[in-house]
Amino acid sequence: MSSPPTDEAATRADESEETYCYGHPKTPTRLRCSRCDRPICGRCAIPASVGQHCPECVAEARRSSPRVKRVNTSGAPAVFTILAINVGIFVLQQALSNPAGGDELLARFAGSPPAIALGEWWRLLTPIVLHLSVMHILLNSMALYFMGPAVEQAFGSVRFTVMYVVAGFTGSVASYLFGSCGGGAGASGAIFGVMGVLLVYTAQRRSNALMNAYFGNILFWLGINLVFGLLAPNIDIWAHAGGLAGGMLLAAGFDRGATMRSVRAQALTVAGVVGFGIVLVVIRTSDLLANGCDGFLFS
């Protein structure tokens, strides 16, 4: 009377059985997919963190895994809307310019201290959607593209838009207070505001190694831009500084570090920054009307 086979004997019997690849039926193999146990040959085996997988399991894993979108293409509708508006208006600027090189939109909406003092206060906001050249809009667009999505995803689209516009306003106010009477245009003040928001946001989270490194990078690029603005001609450094200050004030009023401040606190921050800017504009306007500006007299 024979005894039943032992586990060791059964294992030897199983190993002696020849198996063939499910994808290449004429190819013998001893490999199996570590996920579904299908027999696979060397041509079908796809290395995995543990063992190897068959093409079917790899395809199934790809279909079921969530798609990860890049930060610059996901969750930043306000950034791309602003970029589209800026590009569209720049194209319109070129279409409306006359053969002599005049730009109708710049003439009507660019920053101009004499015009602002005479009542055209919209020029404190409209310059942030105007640009002077292809290189001008290209550099500003690249800066907004790389920095804007991080701020929008941290604060939300509505808050981002408010901070962008208000920082653009504070940049125009600083230019009106301290700049020349020639005026200017460009989104640089608003973009420096975005940089100011990132500076405060990362500074409040410097206990995190990644945020600390990000903070250092922002300081580095901020320093380069400020030095370049001081040395390069025709750069409105006051608009840059005003936008940066506005962004930092807004970030401090919106974000307490671990959590966002209340909606009421955020609204009061916006009102305070805008209100202070308006007071400065009124004071500067009174001075310009009384004393003129670079030879321009208001009489």
Contacts in CASP RR format, 6 or more apart in sequence:
PFRMAT RR
TARGET T0000
AUTHOR 0000-0000-0000
METHOD contacts of the structure
MODEL  1
MSSPPTDEAATRADESEETYCYGHPKTPTRLRCSRCDRPICGRCAIPASV
GQHCPECVAEARRSSPRVKRVNTSGAPAVFTILAINVGIFVLQQALSNPA
GGDELLARFAGSPPAIALGEWWRLLTPIVLHLSVMHILLNSMALYFMGPA
VEQAFGSVRFTVMYVVAGFTGSVASYLFGSCGGGAGASGAIFGVMGVLLV
YTAQRRSNALMNAYFGNILFWLGINLVFGLLAPNIDIWAHAGGLAGGMLL
AAGFDRGATMRSVRAQALTVAGVVGFGIVLVVIRTSDLLANGCDGFLFS
5 13 0 8 1.000
15 30 0 8 1.000
18 28 0 8 1.000
19 28 0 8 1.000
19 29 0 8 1.000
19 30 0 8 1.000
19 39 0 8 1.000
20 26 0 8 1.000
20 27 0 8 1.000
20 28 0 8 1.000
20 29 0 8 1.000
20 39 0 8 1.000
21 27 0 8 1.000
21 28 0 8 1.000
21 29 0 8 1.000
21 39 0 8 1.000
21 40 0 8 1.000
21 41 0 8 1.000
21 42 0 8 1.000
21 43 0 8 1.000
21 44 0 8 1.000
22 38 0 8 1.000
22 39 0 8 1.000
22 40 0 8 1.000
22 44 0 8 1.000
22 54 0 8 1.000
23 40 0 8 1.000
23 41 0 8 1.000
23 44 0 8 1.000
24 41 0 8 1.000
24 43 0 8 1.000
24 44 0 8 1.000
27 41 0 8 1.000
27 43 0 8 1.000
29 39 0 8 1.000
29 40 0 8 1.000
29 41 0 8 1.000
29 42 0 8 1.000
31 39 0 8 1.000
31 40 0 8 1.000
31 41 0 8 1.000
31 42 0 8 1.000
31 45 0 8 1.000
31 52 0 8 1.000
32 38 0 8 1.000
32 39 0 8 1.000
32 40 0 8 1.000
33 40 0 8 1.000
33 45 0 8 1.000
33 52 0 8 1.000
33 53 0 8 1.000
33 54 0 8 1.000
33 56 0 8 1.000
33 57 0 8 1.000
34 48 0 8 1.000
34 50 0 8 1.000
34 51 0 8 1.000
34 52 0 8 1.000
34 53 0 8 1.000
35 48 0 8 1.000
35 53 0 8 1.000
35 54 0 8 1.000
35 57 0 8 1.000
36 54 0 8 1.000
36 56 0 8 1.000
36 57 0 8 1.000
38 54 0 8 1.000
38 56 0 8 1.000
40 52 0 8 1.000
40 54 0 8 1.000
44 54 0 8 1.000
44 55 0 8 1.000
45 52 0 8 1.000
45 53 0 8 1.000
45 54 0 8 1.000
46 52 0 8 1.000
46 53 0 8 1.000
46 54 0 8 1.000
46 55 0 8 1.000
46 58 0 8 1.000
53 61 0 8 1.000
69 75 0 8 1.000
71 149 0 8 1.000
71 150 0 8 1.000
71 153 0 8 1.000
72 145 0 8 1.000
72 146 0 8 1.000
72 149 0 8 1.000
74 149 0 8 1.000
75 149 0 8 1.000
75 152 0 8 1.000
75 153 0 8 1.000
75 157 0 8 1.000
76 148 0 8 1.000
76 149 0 8 1.000
76 152 0 8 1.000
76 153 0 8 1.000
76 157 0 8 1.000
77 152 0 8 1.000
77 157 0 8 1.000
78 152 0 8 1.000
78 156 0 8 1.000
78 157 0 8 1.000
78 158 0 8 1.000
78 160 0 8 1.000
78 161 0 8 1.000
78 164 0 8 1.000
79 144 0 8 1.000
79 145 0 8 1.000
79 148 0 8 1.000
79 149 0 8 1.000
79 152 0 8 1.000
79 160 0 8 1.000
82 144 0 8 1.000
82 161 0 8 1.000
82 164 0 8 1.000
82 187 0 8 1.000
83 141 0 8 1.000
83 144 0 8 1.000
83 145 0 8 1.000
85 129 0 8 1.000
86 129 0 8 1.000
86 131 0 8 1.000
86 137 0 8 1.000
86 140 0 8 1.000
86 141 0 8 1.000
86 187 0 8 1.000
87 137 0 8 1.000
87 141 0 8 1.000
89 105 0 8 1.000
89 129 0 8 1.000
89 130 0 8 1.000
90 130 0 8 1.000
90 131 0 8 1.000
90 137 0 8 1.000
92 105 0 8 1.000
93 103 0 8 1.000
93 104 0 8 1.000
93 105 0 8 1.000
93 106 0 8 1.000
93 130 0 8 1.000
93 131 0 8 1.000
96 103 0 8 1.000
96 104 0 8 1.000
96 105 0 8 1.000
97 103 0 8 1.000
97 104 0 8 1.000
98 104 0 8 1.000
105 130 0 8 1.000
106 130 0 8 1.000
106 132 0 8 1.000
106 185 0 8 1.000
109 122 0 8 1.000
109 123 0 8 1.000
109 126 0 8 1.000
109 127 0 8 1.000
109 130 0 8 1.000
109 185 0 8 1.000
110 123 0 8 1.000
110 126 0 8 1.000
110 127 0 8 1.000
110 130 0 8 1.000
110 183 0 8 1.000
110 184 0 8 1.000
110 185 0 8 1.000
111 123 0 8 1.000
111 124 0 8 1.000
111 126 0 8 1.000
111 127 0 8 1.000
111 172 0 8 1.000
111 175 0 8 1.000
111 176 0 8 1.000
111 183 0 8 1.000
111 184 0 8 1.000
111 185 0 8 1.000
112 120 0 8 1.000
112 123 0 8 1.000
112 181 0 8 1.000
112 182 0 8 1.000
112 183 0 8 1.000
112 184 0 8 1.000
113 176 0 8 1.000
113 179 0 8 1.000
113 180 0 8 1.000
113 181 0 8 1.000
113 182 0 8 1.000
113 183 0 8 1.000
113 284 0 8 1.000
113 288 0 8 1.000
113 293 0 8 1.000
114 181 0 8 1.000
114 288 0 8 1.000
114 293 0 8 1.000
114 296 0 8 1.000
114 298 0 8 1.000
115 123 0 8 1.000
116 123 0 8 1.000
116 124 0 8 1.000
116 176 0 8 1.000
116 281 0 8 1.000
116 285 0 8 1.000
117 284 0 8 1.000
117 285 0 8 1.000
117 288 0 8 1.000
117 289 0 8 1.000
117 293 0 8 1.000
117 298 0 8 1.000
118 298 0 8 1.000
121 281 0 8 1.000
123 172 0 8 1.000
124 169 0 8 1.000
124 172 0 8 1.000
124 173 0 8 1.000
124 176 0 8 1.000
124 281 0 8 1.000
125 165 0 8 1.000
125 168 0 8 1.000
125 169 0 8 1.000
125 172 0 8 1.000
127 172 0 8 1.000
127 184 0 8 1.000
127 185 0 8 1.000
127 186 0 8 1.000
128 165 0 8 1.000
128 168 0 8 1.000
128 172 0 8 1.000
128 186 0 8 1.000
128 187 0 8 1.000
128 189 0 8 1.000
128 190 0 8 1.000
129 186 0 8 1.000
129 187 0 8 1.000
130 185 0 8 1.000
130 186 0 8 1.000
131 137 0 8 1.000
131 140 0 8 1.000
131 185 0 8 1.000
131 186 0 8 1.000
131 187 0 8 1.000
132 184 0 8 1.000
132 185 0 8 1.000
132 186 0 8 1.000
136 186 0 8 1.000
140 186 0 8 1.000
140 187 0 8 1.000
140 188 0 8 1.000
140 191 0 8 1.000
143 191 0 8 1.000
143 195 0 8 1.000
144 187 0 8 1.000
144 191 0 8 1.000
144 194 0 8 1.000
147 191 0 8 1.000
147 194 0 8 1.000
147 195 0 8 1.000
147 198 0 8 1.000
148 160 0 8 1.000
148 194 0 8 1.000
150 198 0 8 1.000
151 160 0 8 1.000
151 163 0 8 1.000
151 194 0 8 1.000
151 197 0 8 1.000
151 198 0 8 1.000
151 201 0 8 1.000
152 160 0 8 1.000
154 201 0 8 1.000
155 163 0 8 1.000
155 197 0 8 1.000
155 254 0 8 1.000
155 255 0 8 1.000
155 260 0 8 1.000
159 254 0 8 1.000
159 266 0 8 1.000
162 250 0 8 1.000
162 270 0 8 1.000
163 193 0 8 1.000
163 194 0 8 1.000
163 197 0 8 1.000
163 247 0 8 1.000
163 250 0 8 1.000
163 251 0 8 1.000
163 254 0 8 1.000
164 190 0 8 1.000
164 193 0 8 1.000
164 194 0 8 1.000
165 190 0 8 1.000
166 246 0 8 1.000
166 247 0 8 1.000
166 250 0 8 1.000
166 270 0 8 1.000
166 273 0 8 1.000
166 274 0 8 1.000
167 189 0 8 1.000
167 190 0 8 1.000
167 192 0 8 1.000
167 193 0 8 1.000
167 194 0 8 1.000
167 196 0 8 1.000
167 197 0 8 1.000
167 242 0 8 1.000
167 243 0 8 1.000
167 244 0 8 1.000
167 246 0 8 1.000
167 247 0 8 1.000
167 250 0 8 1.000
168 187 0 8 1.000
168 189 0 8 1.000
168 190 0 8 1.000
168 193 0 8 1.000
168 239 0 8 1.000
168 243 0 8 1.000
169 274 0 8 1.000
169 277 0 8 1.000
170 189 0 8 1.000
170 193 0 8 1.000
170 242 0 8 1.000
170 243 0 8 1.000
170 245 0 8 1.000
170 246 0 8 1.000
170 247 0 8 1.000
170 249 0 8 1.000
170 273 0 8 1.000
170 277 0 8 1.000
171 189 0 8 1.000
171 190 0 8 1.000
171 192 0 8 1.000
171 238 0 8 1.000
171 239 0 8 1.000
171 240 0 8 1.000
171 241 0 8 1.000
171 242 0 8 1.000
171 243 0 8 1.000
171 246 0 8 1.000
172 189 0 8 1.000
172 239 0 8 1.000
173 242 0 8 1.000
173 277 0 8 1.000
173 280 0 8 1.000
173 281 0 8 1.000
174 238 0 8 1.000
174 239 0 8 1.000
174 241 0 8 1.000
174 242 0 8 1.000
174 243 0 8 1.000
174 245 0 8 1.000
175 183 0 8 1.000
175 184 0 8 1.000
175 236 0 8 1.000
175 238 0 8 1.000
175 239 0 8 1.000
175 242 0 8 1.000
176 281 0 8 1.000
176 284 0 8 1.000
177 238 0 8 1.000
177 280 0 8 1.000
177 284 0 8 1.000
178 238 0 8 1.000
179 236 0 8 1.000
179 238 0 8 1.000
180 294 0 8 1.000
181 293 0 8 1.000
181 294 0 8 1.000
181 295 0 8 1.000
181 296 0 8 1.000
182 294 0 8 1.000
183 236 0 8 1.000
184 236 0 8 1.000
184 239 0 8 1.000
186 239 0 8 1.000
188 236 0 8 1.000
188 239 0 8 1.000
188 240 0 8 1.000
189 239 0 8 1.000
189 240 0 8 1.000
189 242 0 8 1.000
189 243 0 8 1.000
189 244 0 8 1.000
190 243 0 8 1.000
192 225 0 8 1.000
192 239 0 8 1.000
192 240 0 8 1.000
192 241 0 8 1.000
192 242 0 8 1.000
192 243 0 8 1.000
192 244 0 8 1.000
192 247 0 8 1.000
193 243 0 8 1.000
193 244 0 8 1.000
193 246 0 8 1.000
193 247 0 8 1.000
193 248 0 8 1.000
193 250 0 8 1.000
194 247 0 8 1.000
195 218 0 8 1.000
195 221 0 8 1.000
195 222 0 8 1.000
195 225 0 8 1.000
195 244 0 8 1.000
196 218 0 8 1.000
196 222 0 8 1.000
196 243 0 8 1.000
196 244 0 8 1.000
196 246 0 8 1.000
196 247 0 8 1.000
196 248 0 8 1.000
196 251 0 8 1.000
197 247 0 8 1.000
197 248 0 8 1.000
197 250 0 8 1.000
197 251 0 8 1.000
198 214 0 8 1.000
198 218 0 8 1.000
198 251 0 8 1.000
199 215 0 8 1.000
199 218 0 8 1.000
199 219 0 8 1.000
199 222 0 8 1.000
199 248 0 8 1.000
199 251 0 8 1.000
200 247 0 8 1.000
200 248 0 8 1.000
200 251 0 8 1.000
200 252 0 8 1.000
200 255 0 8 1.000
201 251 0 8 1.000
201 255 0 8 1.000
201 257 0 8 1.000
202 211 0 8 1.000
202 212 0 8 1.000
202 214 0 8 1.000
202 215 0 8 1.000
202 216 0 8 1.000
202 218 0 8 1.000
203 215 0 8 1.000
204 255 0 8 1.000
204 256 0 8 1.000
204 257 0 8 1.000
205 211 0 8 1.000
205 257 0 8 1.000
206 212 0 8 1.000
206 215 0 8 1.000
222 244 0 8 1.000
225 240 0 8 1.000
226 237 0 8 1.000
226 240 0 8 1.000
226 241 0 8 1.000
228 235 0 8 1.000
229 235 0 8 1.000
229 237 0 8 1.000
229 240 0 8 1.000
230 237 0 8 1.000
246 273 0 8 1.000
249 269 0 8 1.000
249 273 0 8 1.000
250 269 0 8 1.000
250 270 0 8 1.000
250 273 0 8 1.000
252 269 0 8 1.000
253 261 0 8 1.000
253 265 0 8 1.000
253 266 0 8 1.000
253 269 0 8 1.000
254 260 0 8 1.000
254 261 0 8 1.000
254 265 0 8 1.000
254 266 0 8 1.000
254 269 0 8 1.000
255 261 0 8 1.000
260 266 0 8 1.000
261 269 0 8 1.000
288 298 0 8 1.000
289 298 0 8 1.000
292 298 0 8 1.000
END
